[in-house]
Amino acid sequence: MSAERDEGDRAAREAGPGDDAERRATEKFISDLLARGEAVFEGEEPTPGTTHVIERADDGRLTVRRLRFSS
């Protein structure tokens, strides 16, 4: 087994099942916000119903920032 593969296997074990569940929950939350029209991606013009802005980090991760509460 190569050293590179050992590193990948160790990283997968350290990440654990909780990280995968957290990633899926985040993706579901973002998907639901977009489906309801409550979120836009960073750089897009917010609508009156927009409550969140979705930002993409340099590493590809998506984060959600609350813009305002719904009225």
Buried (B, 14 or more C-beta within 10 A) or exposed (E): EEEEEEEEEEEEEEEEEEEEEEEEEBEEBBEEBBEEEBBBEEEEEEEEEBBBBBEEEEEEEBEBEEEEEEE
